[in-house]
Amino acid sequence: MTSNGDVFSAPLAAAAKYAQIWLDEIPNRGINPKIDVDQVRAAFGDVLPKVGVDAAEVIERLGTLGEPGLMGMGSGRFFGWVIGGTMPAPLAADWLISTWDQNSGAPLLTPTVVTLEEIAGEWLLEILGLPKTAVVGFPTGAQMANFGGLIAGRGEVLARVGWDVNVQGLFGAPRIRVLVNEERHVTIDTSLRYLGLGEPEAIAADDQGRIQISALKAALESGSGPSLLALQAGNIHSGSFEPFREAIELAHQHGAWVHVDGAFGLWALASPTLRPLLDGIELADSWATDAHKTLNVPYDCGVSIVNNAGALRRAFGVEASYLPSERDVKLWPSEKVAELSRRGRGVTVWAALLALGKDGVIDLVDGLVKNAKFLASELAKIPGCRVLNDVVFTQVSFAFENDERTEEVGAALIADHSIWISGSHWADQKILRISVSNWSTSAEDCAATILAVRRAAG
């Protein structure tokens, strides 16, 4: 009789084989997918067979037919959007988490996973210098981490004026004013849509995307009632940071809940060199980030940090006949994020932090910034190329003489296949944007990138 473990041997061996092939090839592989979605469908076929295919053969097909349709996002020469790579320890931990297949919503179900996530949360608060009283949860990404902070804030500011949103709903509730930086990330808007709060009030930003305190002050003084303020750590085009201390203190004077979207920029707090740029950020009420970006753990792993356990329990707490009726003071994992059942994704954060140590995290963050500054300085030497932002973190936005020329260079870069730089629109012009987010980006990768831009510009 075949044991339960034996039936996994062949498919897992095949998965390990193709994973290693991918990891071996990624440093030298072209970045672009080699085939499009129609070609992928044709290669795999889209007719469900009547008789099932052997598990090992399924993985063989996936490994051989899937590779041509993959983007080399793990490459040190991939600078598109703001996407990190995956370091060895969290990748291996993620495999093990999938194998263990634990439902990580409650402590009594899986003590190991819940405890390691608690430790990871404590380490994050220590590394980032955020309040030890804060609660750390692990949603799917920065989108849901923003949602977590804002839903906690929604319930809290309504509770302060005597409205229980869980009982009374939003119909007839006092209107919540939501103030945002005019250059906020789109995930703030989608989170507000999920929460039924409508369009926010946009506050003017300066030329680097930082909220203007005078404009914020005027907006706060122009209204009253429950309010939320969303700030950002790391503008997606400039990488800049808000004047946090002034903005948060001002918002708190008006009774607002302050949330910080730090999808990639919150990690700057780990660096003693960079931390002064975020002075006062610890005064906020909630923070969101994505561990896949700067920390380089596998998808999907967001980080939601809320300095109000009661507000989180109000937002996410559930009661059911099959769950214990009494809760400890500590929140369950299911009371920290918008998922009752989920995998133990936070263990990848524990693995990454343990493998790096405090010094390693500092070196990782500072290394990304060092590469960004090098790329900016070399880009500025290319005829016609203009670096548009003050490079304070990991973003480099640049353009050429006009929009048409910038588009031309961008198209040539994509056709080059050796690197990937995404386009965007900022400061009333089309731009190209480098996001240095991958732990493996080397000096050689940076040099190859500059050569590729020179080829495309020439």
LOBA-766888 format. One line per field, with one value per residue (C-alpha): residue number from 1; x, y, z. Coordinates in steps of 0.02 Angstrom, whole numbers. Each point is the difference from the previous one (the first is absolute). Example, Ala and Ser with C-alpha at 12.3 -4.5 7.8 and 13.67 -1.06 7.14 Angstrom:
// residues 2
num 1:2
x 615:69
y -225:172
z 390:-33
//
This chain:
// residues 458
num 1:2:3:4:5:6:7:8:9:10:11:12:13:14:15:16:17:18:19:20:21:22:23:24:25:26:27:28:29:30:31:32:33:34:35:36:37:38:39:40:41:42:43:44:45:46:47:48:49:50:51:52:53:54:55:56:57:58:59:60:61:62:63:64:65:66:67:68:69:70:71:72:73:74:75:76:77:78:79:80:81:82:83:84:85:86:87:88:89:90:91:92:93:94:95:96:97:98:99:100:101:102:103:104:105:106:107:108:109:110:111:112:113:114:115:116:117:118:119:120:121:122:123:124:125:126:127:128:129:130:131:132:133:134:135:136:137:138:139:140:141:142:143:144:145:146:147:148:149:150:151:152:153:154:155:156:157:158:159:160:161:162:163:164:165:166:167:168:169:170:171:172:173:174:175:176:177:178:179:180:181:182:183:184:185:186:187:188:189:190:191:192:193:194:195:196:197:198:199:200:201:202:203:204:205:206:207:208:209:210:211:212:213:214:215:216:217:218:219:220:221:222:223:224:225:226:227:228:229:230:231:232:233:234:235:236:237:238:239:240:241:242:243:244:245:246:247:248:249:250:251:252:253:254:255:256:257:258:259:260:261:262:263:264:265:266:267:268:269:270:271:272:273:274:275:276:277:278:279:280:281:282:283:284:285:286:287:288:289:290:291:292:293:294:295:296:297:298:299:300:301:302:303:304:305:306:307:308:309:310:311:312:313:314:315:316:317:318:319:320:321:322:323:324:325:326:327:328:329:330:331:332:333:334:335:336:337:338:339:340:341:342:343:344:345:346:347:348:349:350:351:352:353:354:355:356:357:358:359:360:361:362:363:364:365:366:367:368:369:370:371:372:373:374:375:376:377:378:379:380:381:382:383:384:385:386:387:388:389:390:391:392:393:394:395:396:397:398:399:400:401:402:403:404:405:406:407:408:409:410:411:412:413:414:415:416:417:418:419:420:421:422:423:424:425:426:427:428:429:430:431:432:433:434:435:436:437:438:439:440:441:442:443:444:445:446:447:448:449:450:451:452:453:454:455:456:457:458
x 0:64:22:-72:176:47:-135:80:179:-4:-100:103:162:-61:-47:172:85:-89:16:188:9:-93:111:157:-54:-77:164:37:-173:-85:-129:-149:-122:37:-182:-166:-161:-73:158:-1:-179:45:150:-94:-166:-166:-104:-26:45:-125:137:118:187:132:57:183:-49:-105:155:107:-122:-5:191:32:-148:-14:176:-14:-148:88:70:173:-62:129:143:114:-34:-188:-49:-182:-137:54:28:131:75:10:145:48:-60:-176:-21:41:-109:-144:18:-5:-151:-93:50:-56:-166:-51:-155:81:-153:3:136:-78:4:183:109:161:-58:-93:149:125:-112:-11:190:16:-119:101:160:-79:-54:176:86:-118:-5:-190:-99:15:-186:-44:-79:80:-100:46:-128:30:87:10:-175:-79:122:-64:-177:39:64:-141:-141:67:4:-176:-73:102:-44:-184:6:69:-160:-112:-33:25:28:-12:-176:-65:89:50:-173:-37:173:94:99:184:118:148:150:137:157:-45:139:-57:8:-157:-17:-57:-145:-49:6:-116:-115:-6:-42:-142:84:-3:127:124:50:167:129:131:175:167:111:64:-173:3:-162:0:-29:-82:-127:-31:-27:-125:-95:-9:-61:-132:-102:-44:-59:83:147:141:166:100:185:135:176:78:-79:-8:89:121:15:-24:-69:-133:38:-71:19:-85:-137:-42:2:-112:-121:-8:-41:-157:-41:48:61:164:46:166:16:180:-11:186:61:-42:156:107:-32:118:148:80:54:-174:-107:14:-92:-154:7:-166:-73:-12:-137:-125:-141:30:127:1:143:39:132:19:67:149:16:-5:-109:-112:-170:-121:46:-58:27:-139:50:-134:32:-176:-44:-178:-30:69:-107:-151:41:45:-58:-126:-105:-63:-64:154:123:46:-117:135:151:168:62:109:-87:-15:78:-177:-34:148:-43:-153:17:-70:100:168:172:143:78:79:123:92:30:67:116:61:35:87:109:46:14:-10:158:-55:-164:95:121:-144:-91:157:60:-159:17:183:-45:-138:117:132:-126:-63:175:43:-165:31:157:-98:-33:-180:-41:-70:-19:-158:1:110:58:-30:-51:-17:-95:81:-115:75:-50:74:-26:-187:-138:27:185:-32:-125:123:137:-122:-54:181:38:-142:59:177:-57:153:-86:-176:-46:-183:-76:-115:-65:60:27:-108:111:33:143:99:15:128:-52:149:-84:95:124:106:29:188:125:9:-189:6:138:-97:-153:92:71:-176:-69:146:-38:-184:36:125
y 0:173:112:174:73:-104:76:171:-50:9:163:87:-58:68:166:12:-39:136:125:-26:17:165:66:-53:85:161:98:-16:-24:134:93:-1:-145:-93:-36:89:-58:-75:-101:-59:-60:-90:-84:-63:-35:51:-159:-86:-184:-135:-102:87:23:-71:129:-6:23:151:81:-51:90:151:11:-22:89:138:71:91:101:61:173:3:95:-81:69:134:94:9:176:3:67:-31:-187:-88:-172:-147:-43:-182:-19:71:-95:-165:45:35:-174:-76:104:-65:-178:18:68:82:107:146:94:-57:-44:-165:-65:29:63:-6:112:122:15:29:135:82:-1:69:141:42:2:114:126:-4:22:137:90:0:-9:-167:12:-16:-158:-79:-103:-82:28:-39:161:188:21:-99:72:174:-67:-67:164:101:-115:7:189:7:-93:98:176:-47:-77:164:88:-138:-98:-190:-41:-188:20:153:-14:148:59:154:1:163:37:-45:123:-87:109:-67:56:43:-120:-146:-177:-70:-132:136:41:-181:-30:148:-71:-167:96:98:167:70:115:84:184:21:113:87:-70:81:-39:-160:-62:48:64:187:41:168:-84:-139:127:97:-159:-59:170:9:-145:-98:-171:-171:-1:-107:57:-113:40:-95:-58:-11:94:-122:120:95:-116:153:1:111:130:-127:85:161:-89:-128:121:119:-140:-63:175:-15:-175:-91:-178:-1:-145:-17:-94:-58:-139:7:156:-50:-108:157:3:-148:106:118:108:14:1:190:23:-78:98:-12:-145:-101:119:-67:-119:-132:-46:-115:-79:-147:-127:-57:167:61:-152:-120:-142:-99:63:25:81:171:73:93:93:81:85:-33:-181:44:83:-153:-121:109:-8:-183:-95:-139:-115:-171:-154:-101:132:29:131:83:87:33:179:-42:7:-157:6:2:161:90:-15:-27:-190:-129:-141:24:-74:48:125:100:-143:57:167:-92:-100:154:99:-147:-30:185:55:184:45:-96:95:165:-58:-57:168:106:-107:30:187:-4:-83:126:147:-77:-28:179:72:-102:35:187:-22:-67:137:58:-96:97:-74:79:-44:22:-180:-23:-183:-131:91:83:92:64:66:58:157:-24:-129:-76:-24:-75:-123:-44:-40:-100:-105:-31:-58:-126:-64:-16:-139:22:109:57:179:50:161:119:178:126:188:24:-106:-179:-77:-159:-62:-113:-85:-81:-134:-162:-64:-80:157:13:130:-100:9:188:19:-109:109:160:-81:-53:176:69:-124:45:186:-16
z 0:-44:152:3:-9:-153:-111:25:-41:-190:-19:135:-80:-167:81:82:-166:-96:142:2:-189:11:140:-93:-161:67:19:-185:-74:-102:104:-119:-21:-160:-43:27:83:-159:-29:181:-19:-161:82:153:-83:77:-8:168:-24:46:80:120:-33:118:129:-53:-182:49:75:-150:-114:113:9:-186:-78:131:-5:-169:65:158:33:80:152:113:-103:68:-163:23:55:-51:112:182:6:104:-20:118:115:35:180:-23:-164:84:150:-119:-75:173:50:-153:45:181:-65:164:26:90:60:181:130:54:-178:-41:143:-101:-142:113:118:-141:-73:171:14:-177:47:156:-102:-130:132:72:-168:-59:167:8:164:90:39:-185:-72:-154:-124:-164:-140:-183:-47:21:-72:141:128:-47:14:174:67:-77:57:177:-15:-72:149:126:-59:-10:174:67:-54:68:-159:-2:-182:34:69:-89:-167:-106:-55:102:80:24:-156:12:-84:-81:-41:-112:-88:-180:-53:107:-66:-81:136:120:-117:-24:188:27:-133:93:158:-78:35:-175:-80:118:8:-87:85:-106:-6:-39:-150:83:46:185:76:30:183:-36:-115:127:138:-105:-43:180:58:-135:68:154:57:-13:-119:-70:-70:-115:-20:-93:33:-171:-144:-145:-118:111:150:110:177:76:135:121:167:-54:-96:133:145:-97:-46:179:60:-107:64:-161:-14:-98:-112:-92:-164:5:-129:-37:91:178:-3:-1:188:16:-57:128:-148:-74:157:27:-166:83:163:93:-99:160:58:-129:44:-134:-131:-152:-95:-113:50:-180:-54:102:115:-148:64:-120:-55:84:166:54:173:91:159:108:167:66:39:44:-168:-90:100:-37:-185:-21:156:-30:110:-49:91:-50:63:184:73:103:-72:79:11:-150:-167:-103:-174:-71:98:-79:-185:-110:-6:118:-78:-83:-24:115:-117:142:30:-156:87:152:-113:-92:158:85:-153:-16:182:45:-92:-154:-10:10:-135:-110:9:-15:-145:-99:27:-48:-166:-33:29:-114:-139:17:-9:-155:-87:19:-107:-150:-128:6:160:149:174:69:184:151:24:187:-5:-137:-138:-151:-120:-162:-170:-163:-103:-26:23:-172:32:172:-75:-137:126:107:-148:-47:178:-4:-168:70:121:112:130:43:42:8:-64:92:-1:128:10:-156:-109:-51:95:24:179:81:162:83:105:-28:127:-138:-103:-17:-60:-162:-18:23:-128:-124:29:-42:-157:-52:24:-101:-140:3:3:-142
//
